[in-house]
Amino acid sequence: MKIQAAVTHAQGQDFTIEEMTLSAPRSNEVRVKVVAKFGAGVMMK
């Protein structure tokens, strides 16, 4: 499954949006789809 993820490669660097491949969940994992977000954003710096 192709996804878009916010990624940073080192502490203090800006985040970039990158396309990644998400593997299928393992037998002890579940996949959760976030469909909405409410509230203020989070500072990541």
N, C-alpha and C positions, 0 to 999 in steps of 0.2 A: 504494500500500500504506500503510495506517495503522500507525504505530508509536508507542510511548511512549518519550520521551527525557528524561534529566535535563538541565535547562537552567538556566543562570544568565545574567542580562542585564548584569551588571557585576562586576568583580573585587571580592571580599569579600562579595558577596551570597549568600544561601542558594540551593541548587538546588531547583527545583520539577520535578515530573513533568508533562510536557505531551504531548498527542497531536499528532503531526505527520504530514505526508504525505511518504513516501519515494518519490522518482521511480525509474524503472527504471534499471538500470546502463547506462552508456555502453559503447561498443564496446571500450574499453580498461580496463573496471572489472569486478569480480565482487562479488556479494553473499555475505556470510558470515553464517550464523546461529549465534549463541553459544547452546549448549544447557546448559552447566554452567560454574560458576566455582568454583575451589578456592583456598583460601588466605585470608589476612587481607584485609580491606577496605583501601581507600586513603583517606588523609585528603586532602580537596580544599580545605581552607581555608588 
